[in-house]
Amino acid sequence: MPTHTTEINNASRPRAPDPLRVRRLSTDAEAIEAAHALADRFAPGASQRDRERVLPWDELDLWSESGLGGITVPREFGGADVSYATLAHVFVIISAADPSLGQIPQNHFGVLGILREIGSPSQKARFYGEALAGYRFGNAGPERRSAQAPTILDGTTRLRDTPQGLRLDGRRFYSTGALFAHRVPTRALDEEGRAVQVWLPRNATGLAVIDDWNALGQRTTASGTVVFQDVLVDADDVLPVWTLANAPGITGANSQLIQAAIDLGIAQAALADALAFVRERARPWVDAGVERASDDPHLIADVGRLVIDVHAAREVLLEAASVLDATRGRPIDADAAARASVAVAEAKILTTRAALDASEKLFEWAGSSSTRAAHNLDRHWRNARTHTLHDPVRWKQHLIGNYHVNRALPARHAWN
């Protein structure tokens, strides 16, 4: 796989959406329909994009035009304000077609969730308007591990108050969506040591995106480095994320719901490709006494088990979405926030297992010929293994157990 470490120049920045082509979706049904239409466009080229690391610029322009980027915008601001169940469904559909294209918009909806909880009325009007116009929001993620950044919540990115105005300096990584975004929100500490989120325009002077993402999976997410060097910041582009730690909310659960949906999409795609290969190409084992691999009784039983697991993961994901939906239109107290985090943690465990099991069983059922590079079926496992490392499920199990045994409320951050 080629490694790209060149800084992206102005010519490679995202094009502004054509306002005449961007749809305004108004219902959950329209969102699901739009997701299926995009998935039909994305799926045929997914394997080639993965194999050759073709960045999906054109596909993301189609995403913008589809109107899906505005489906969580509240109705009072002109959006469809779809349910969390619909949001999860949209991500499953897109991720089954191409999980990189599923993951790229994840941070778009994550930051819109933060905007919903702590944005000022003027910030909401402006940023929601951009989302409805097809503009994409990325993310400049955690910093690489260092003495100053021992955990993903720590870092050296700073928002300074200077005589020339607010200035941002820092270097971030795991910046999924930033390369393709029209705005790049990032976390920083202000002069008082408080966490803020700065929503910078992609073309801001001093902001550089470096395409140095070369992981084994999710190859075209371009989740690499973003550098901020003395970037001038408009005070109206700063959100006080420190307030999230002091008030119950579901921004973390919203983000995790989407992550789980991406994994379920990978599981469904791997299972579908496994079944197709078994039916069309695989040979039966010599001791099976059957003419077709699809008649092997042990294989059939194993397929049944995995189908149950994938179905269970899907149902628990939708159940988790319903827990989030129950918070809509009402104040969120500590117990409601905890229930949301616990429900999504359960879904995340099951979707992680489903994605890894399906992409592994694919080869066990299909046999040696399925490992040929020409089929590129290993992309399912590479994508599953890469994406499910986003946050460790062992801590999800601890979160769930600690809640039920000790009534301990989950910590409030983006991974709960």
C-alpha positions as CSV (number, residue, x, y, z in Angstrom):
1,M,0.0,0.0,0.0
2,P,1.5,3.4,-0.9
3,T,2.3,5.8,1.9
4,H,1.4,9.5,1.4
5,T,3.1,12.1,3.5
6,T,2.7,15.2,1.3
7,E,0.9,18.3,2.6
8,I,-2.3,18.8,0.8
9,N,-2.2,22.0,-1.3
10,N,-5.0,24.4,-2.0
11,A,-6.0,22.7,-5.2
12,S,-6.8,19.5,-3.3
13,R,-9.1,21.1,-0.7
14,P,-12.8,20.2,-0.8
15,R,-15.0,22.0,-3.3
16,A,-17.8,24.1,-2.0
17,P,-21.1,22.3,-2.4
18,D,-23.3,23.5,-5.3
19,P,-26.4,24.9,-3.6
20,L,-28.5,23.9,-6.6
21,R,-27.6,20.2,-6.1
22,V,-27.8,19.8,-2.3
23,R,-31.0,18.2,-1.2
24,R,-32.9,19.3,1.9
25,L,-34.2,16.1,3.6
26,S,-37.1,16.5,5.9
27,T,-38.1,13.0,7.1
28,D,-36.5,9.8,8.5
29,A,-37.8,7.9,5.4
30,E,-36.0,10.3,3.1
31,A,-32.8,9.8,5.0
32,I,-32.9,6.1,4.7
33,E,-33.8,6.3,1.0
34,A,-30.8,8.7,0.4
35,A,-28.5,6.3,2.3
36,H,-29.5,3.4,0.1
37,A,-29.0,5.4,-3.0
38,L,-25.5,6.5,-2.0
39,A,-24.6,2.9,-0.9
40,D,-25.6,1.7,-4.4
41,R,-23.1,4.2,-5.8
42,F,-20.4,3.5,-3.3
43,A,-20.3,-0.3,-3.2
44,P,-19.0,-1.1,-6.7
45,G,-15.8,0.9,-6.3
46,A,-15.1,0.1,-2.6
47,S,-12.6,-2.7,-3.2
48,Q,-10.6,-0.8,-5.7
49,R,-10.5,2.3,-3.5
50,D,-9.2,0.2,-0.7
51,R,-6.7,-1.7,-2.8
52,E,-5.2,1.4,-4.5
53,R,-6.0,3.9,-1.8
54,V,-8.1,6.1,-4.0
55,L,-9.3,9.0,-1.8
56,P,-13.1,9.4,-2.2
57,W,-13.4,13.0,-3.1
58,D,-16.1,12.5,-5.7
59,E,-18.0,10.2,-3.4
60,L,-18.0,12.7,-0.6
61,D,-19.3,15.4,-3.0
62,L,-22.2,13.0,-3.6
63,W,-22.6,12.7,0.1
64,S,-22.9,16.5,0.4
65,E,-25.4,16.7,-2.4
66,S,-27.5,13.9,-0.8
67,G,-28.5,16.1,2.1
68,L,-27.5,13.4,4.7
69,G,-25.1,15.8,6.4
70,G,-28.0,17.8,7.7
71,I,-30.3,15.1,8.9
72,T,-29.6,15.7,12.6
73,V,-30.2,19.4,12.4
74,P,-33.1,20.4,14.7
75,R,-36.4,21.2,12.9
76,E,-36.4,24.8,14.3
77,F,-33.2,25.3,12.2
78,G,-34.6,23.7,9.1
79,G,-33.3,20.1,9.5
80,A,-35.0,16.7,9.6
81,D,-34.0,16.0,13.2
82,V,-34.1,12.3,12.5
83,S,-34.2,9.8,15.3
84,Y,-31.0,8.2,16.6
85,A,-32.4,4.9,15.3
86,T,-32.4,6.4,11.8
87,L,-29.0,7.9,12.2
88,A,-27.6,4.5,13.2
89,H,-29.4,2.8,10.3
90,V,-27.9,5.4,7.8
91,F,-24.4,4.5,9.1
92,V,-25.0,0.8,8.8
93,I,-26.1,1.2,5.2
94,I,-23.2,3.3,4.1
95,S,-20.6,1.3,6.0
96,A,-21.8,-2.0,4.5
97,A,-21.1,-0.4,1.1
98,D,-17.7,1.2,2.1
99,P,-16.8,1.5,5.8
100,S,-14.2,4.2,5.1
101,L,-17.0,6.3,3.6
102,G,-19.1,5.4,6.7
103,Q,-16.4,6.5,9.1
104,I,-15.4,9.8,7.4
105,P,-18.7,11.6,8.3
106,Q,-18.7,10.2,11.9
107,N,-17.0,13.2,13.4
108,H,-19.4,15.5,11.4
109,F,-22.3,14.2,13.4
110,G,-20.2,14.0,16.6
111,V,-19.5,17.7,16.5
112,L,-23.1,18.5,15.6
113,G,-24.1,16.6,18.7
114,I,-21.8,18.8,20.8
115,L,-23.2,21.9,19.0
116,R,-26.7,20.8,20.0
117,E,-25.8,20.6,23.7
118,I,-23.5,23.7,24.2
119,G,-23.7,25.9,21.1
120,S,-25.0,29.4,21.4
121,P,-28.1,30.3,19.4
122,S,-26.0,32.2,16.9
123,Q,-23.5,29.4,16.6
124,K,-26.3,26.9,16.0
125,A,-27.9,29.0,13.3
126,R,-24.6,29.4,11.5
127,F,-23.1,25.9,11.7
128,Y,-26.5,24.2,11.2
129,G,-27.0,26.3,8.1
130,E,-23.6,25.2,6.8
131,A,-24.5,21.5,7.4
132,L,-27.8,21.9,5.6
133,A,-25.9,23.6,2.7
134,G,-23.8,20.4,2.3
135,Y,-20.6,21.6,4.1
136,R,-18.7,18.8,5.9
137,F,-17.2,19.0,9.3
138,G,-14.1,16.9,10.1
139,N,-12.1,16.5,13.2
140,A,-8.5,17.1,14.3
141,G,-8.3,14.3,16.8
142,P,-6.1,13.4,19.8
143,E,-2.4,14.1,19.8
144,R,0.2,11.3,19.4
145,R,1.3,9.9,22.7
146,S,4.0,11.9,24.4
147,A,5.1,13.1,27.9
148,Q,2.7,16.0,27.5
149,A,-0.1,13.8,26.1
150,P,-0.1,10.5,28.0
151,T,-3.8,9.9,27.3
152,I,-6.1,10.9,24.5
153,L,-7.7,13.5,26.7
154,D,-4.4,15.3,27.2
155,G,-2.5,17.5,24.8
156,T,-0.4,20.5,24.0
157,T,-2.8,22.3,21.6
158,R,-3.4,25.8,22.9
159,L,-5.7,28.6,22.2
160,R,-3.8,31.8,23.1
161,D,-5.2,35.3,23.7
162,T,-2.9,37.7,22.0
163,P,-3.0,41.4,21.1
164,Q,-3.8,40.3,17.6
165,G,-6.7,38.1,18.7
166,L,-7.1,34.4,19.5
167,R,-4.4,32.2,18.1
168,L,-4.3,28.4,17.9
169,D,-1.1,26.2,17.9
170,G,-0.9,22.4,18.0
171,R,-0.4,19.2,16.1
172,R,-3.2,16.5,16.1
173,F,-3.5,13.0,14.8
174,Y,-6.4,10.5,14.1
175,S,-8.1,13.3,12.3
176,T,-10.8,11.4,10.4
177,G,-12.6,13.6,8.0
178,A,-10.3,16.6,8.3
179,L,-8.8,16.2,4.9
180,F,-12.2,16.3,3.2
181,A,-13.8,18.8,5.5
182,H,-14.9,22.4,5.0
183,R,-14.4,23.0,8.7
184,V,-12.0,21.3,11.1
185,P,-13.1,21.4,14.7
186,T,-10.4,20.6,17.2
187,R,-9.9,20.4,21.0
188,A,-7.6,22.8,22.7
189,L,-7.0,24.3,26.1
190,D,-7.6,28.0,26.5
191,E,-5.6,30.5,28.7
192,E,-7.5,29.3,31.8
193,G,-6.7,25.7,31.1
194,R,-10.2,24.9,30.1
195,A,-11.1,22.5,27.2
196,V,-12.6,24.3,24.2
197,Q,-13.5,23.2,20.7
198,V,-12.4,25.4,17.8
199,W,-14.3,25.1,14.5
200,L,-11.8,26.4,12.0
201,P,-12.5,26.9,8.3
202,R,-10.5,24.4,6.3
203,N,-8.8,27.2,4.4
204,A,-7.6,29.1,7.5
205,T,-4.0,30.4,7.2
206,G,-1.7,28.2,9.2
207,L,-3.9,25.1,9.1
208,A,-2.2,22.2,7.3
209,V,-3.6,18.7,6.7
210,I,-0.9,16.1,6.1
211,D,-2.1,12.9,4.4
212,D,0.1,10.5,6.4
213,W,-2.5,7.8,7.3
214,N,-1.2,4.4,6.3
215,A,-3.0,1.9,8.5
216,L,-3.7,-1.6,7.4
217,G,-7.5,-0.9,7.3
218,Q,-9.9,1.9,6.8
219,R,-7.3,3.1,4.3
220,T,-9.2,5.9,2.6
221,T,-10.4,7.7,5.7
222,A,-7.2,9.8,5.6
223,S,-7.2,9.9,9.4
224,G,-3.7,11.5,9.6
225,T,-2.2,14.7,10.9
226,V,-3.5,18.3,11.2
227,V,-1.1,21.1,12.2
228,F,-2.1,24.5,13.5
229,Q,0.5,27.2,13.4
230,D,-0.4,30.6,14.8
231,V,-3.9,30.2,13.3
232,L,-6.2,33.3,13.8
233,V,-9.4,32.2,15.5
234,D,-12.8,33.9,15.4
235,A,-14.2,33.9,19.0
236,D,-17.5,33.0,17.6
237,D,-16.0,29.7,16.3
238,V,-15.1,28.5,19.9
239,L,-17.4,26.2,21.9
240,P,-16.9,25.7,25.7
241,V,-16.6,22.0,25.8
242,W,-15.4,22.1,29.4
243,T,-19.0,22.6,30.4
244,L,-19.8,19.1,29.1
245,A,-17.9,17.6,32.1
246,N,-20.1,19.4,34.5
247,A,-23.5,18.6,33.1
248,P,-25.1,15.2,32.0
249,G,-25.4,14.7,28.3
250,I,-25.3,12.1,25.5
251,T,-22.6,13.5,23.2
252,G,-20.4,10.5,24.0
253,A,-23.2,8.0,23.6
254,N,-24.1,9.7,20.2
255,S,-20.6,9.3,19.0
256,Q,-20.3,5.7,20.2
257,L,-23.7,4.8,18.6
258,I,-22.3,5.8,15.2
259,Q,-19.0,3.8,15.8
260,A,-21.1,0.7,16.6
261,A,-23.2,1.2,13.5
262,I,-20.0,1.3,11.4
263,D,-18.8,-2.0,12.8
264,L,-22.2,-3.5,12.2
265,G,-22.0,-2.4,8.5
266,I,-18.6,-4.1,8.2
267,A,-20.1,-7.3,9.7
268,Q,-23.0,-7.3,7.3
269,A,-20.8,-6.8,4.3
270,A,-18.3,-9.5,5.4
271,L,-21.2,-12.0,6.0
272,A,-22.8,-11.2,2.6
273,D,-19.4,-11.7,0.8
274,A,-18.8,-14.9,2.7
275,L,-22.2,-16.4,1.7
276,A,-21.7,-15.4,-1.9
277,F,-18.3,-17.0,-2.1
278,V,-19.5,-20.2,-0.4
279,R,-22.4,-20.5,-2.9
280,E,-20.5,-19.6,-6.0
281,R,-16.8,-20.6,-5.6
282,A,-16.0,-22.7,-2.5
283,R,-15.4,-26.5,-2.7
284,P,-16.8,-28.8,-0.1
285,W,-14.4,-30.5,2.3
286,V,-13.5,-34.1,1.3
287,D,-15.2,-35.7,4.3
288,A,-18.5,-33.8,4.0
289,G,-19.9,-36.2,1.4
290,V,-21.7,-33.4,-0.4
291,E,-21.2,-31.9,-3.9
292,R,-21.4,-28.2,-2.8
293,A,-19.8,-26.4,0.0
294,S,-23.2,-24.8,0.7
295,D,-24.5,-28.2,1.6
296,D,-21.9,-28.9,4.3
297,P,-23.9,-29.4,7.5
298,H,-21.2,-28.0,9.8
299,L,-20.7,-24.9,7.7
300,I,-24.5,-24.4,7.6
301,A,-24.7,-24.6,11.4
302,D,-21.8,-22.2,11.8
303,V,-23.5,-19.7,9.4
304,G,-26.6,-19.9,11.4
305,R,-24.7,-19.1,14.6
306,L,-23.1,-16.0,13.0
307,V,-26.3,-14.8,11.5
308,I,-27.9,-14.9,15.0
309,D,-24.9,-12.9,16.4
310,V,-25.1,-10.3,13.6
311,H,-28.9,-10.0,14.1
312,A,-28.5,-9.7,17.9
313,A,-25.9,-7.0,17.4
314,R,-28.3,-5.1,15.2
315,E,-31.2,-5.4,17.6
316,V,-29.1,-4.2,20.6
317,L,-27.8,-1.3,18.5
318,L,-31.4,-0.3,17.7
319,E,-32.3,-0.7,21.3
320,A,-29.5,1.5,22.3
321,A,-30.7,4.1,19.8
322,S,-34.1,4.0,21.4
323,V,-32.6,4.8,24.7
324,L,-31.0,7.9,23.2
325,D,-34.3,8.7,21.5
326,A,-36.0,8.6,24.9
327,T,-34.0,11.7,25.9
328,R,-35.2,13.8,23.1
329,G,-37.2,16.9,24.1
330,R,-36.5,16.6,27.8
331,P,-33.8,17.5,30.2
332,I,-31.1,14.9,30.5
333,D,-30.2,14.0,34.1
334,A,-27.3,11.9,35.3
335,D,-29.3,8.7,35.3
336,A,-30.5,9.2,31.7
337,A,-27.0,9.9,30.5
338,A,-25.7,6.8,32.3
339,R,-28.4,4.6,30.8
340,A,-27.5,5.9,27.3
341,S,-23.8,5.2,27.8
342,V,-24.5,1.7,29.2
343,A,-26.9,0.8,26.3
344,V,-24.5,2.0,23.7
345,A,-21.6,0.1,25.4
346,E,-23.6,-3.1,25.1
347,A,-24.1,-2.5,21.4
348,K,-20.5,-1.6,20.8
349,I,-19.3,-4.9,22.4
350,L,-21.7,-7.0,20.2
351,T,-21.0,-5.1,16.9
352,T,-17.2,-5.4,17.5
353,R,-17.5,-9.1,18.0
354,A,-19.8,-9.4,15.0
355,A,-17.5,-7.5,12.7
356,L,-14.4,-9.5,13.7
357,D,-16.1,-12.8,13.7
358,A,-17.8,-12.3,10.3
359,S,-14.6,-11.1,8.6
360,E,-12.7,-14.1,10.1
361,K,-15.3,-16.7,9.4
362,L,-15.4,-15.6,5.8
363,F,-12.1,-17.3,5.1
364,E,-12.8,-20.4,7.2
365,W,-16.0,-21.1,5.2
366,A,-14.8,-20.0,1.8
367,G,-11.4,-21.8,1.9
368,S,-7.9,-21.1,0.7
369,S,-9.0,-19.7,-2.7
370,S,-10.8,-16.8,-0.9
371,T,-7.4,-15.5,0.3
372,R,-6.3,-14.7,-3.2
373,A,-5.3,-11.0,-3.5
374,A,-7.6,-10.7,-6.6
375,H,-10.7,-11.0,-4.4
376,N,-9.4,-8.5,-1.8
377,L,-11.7,-10.1,0.8
378,D,-9.2,-9.4,3.5
379,R,-10.3,-5.8,3.4
380,H,-13.3,-6.7,5.7
381,W,-11.0,-8.1,8.4
382,R,-8.5,-5.2,8.0
383,N,-11.3,-2.7,8.3
384,A,-12.9,-4.4,11.2
385,R,-9.7,-4.8,13.1
386,T,-8.7,-1.2,12.5
387,H,-12.0,0.4,13.3
388,T,-12.8,-1.7,16.4
389,L,-9.6,-0.4,17.9
390,H,-11.2,3.0,18.2
391,D,-11.7,2.3,21.9
392,P,-11.2,-0.9,23.9
393,V,-14.3,-3.1,24.5
394,R,-12.7,-4.4,27.6
395,W,-13.5,-1.1,29.2
396,K,-17.1,-1.3,27.8
397,Q,-17.5,-4.5,29.8
398,H,-16.1,-2.8,32.9
399,L,-18.4,0.1,32.4
400,I,-21.5,-2.1,32.2
401,G,-20.5,-4.3,35.1
402,N,-19.6,-1.4,37.3
403,Y,-22.9,0.2,36.6
404,H,-25.0,-2.8,37.4
405,V,-22.9,-4.0,40.4
406,N,-22.0,-0.7,42.0
407,R,-24.4,1.8,40.3
408,A,-21.3,3.6,39.2
409,L,-22.1,6.2,36.5
410,P,-19.8,6.1,33.4
411,A,-17.2,8.8,33.0
412,R,-18.3,11.7,30.8
413,H,-16.2,11.8,27.6
414,A,-16.5,11.1,23.9
415,W,-15.9,7.4,24.3
416,N,-18.8,6.8,26.7
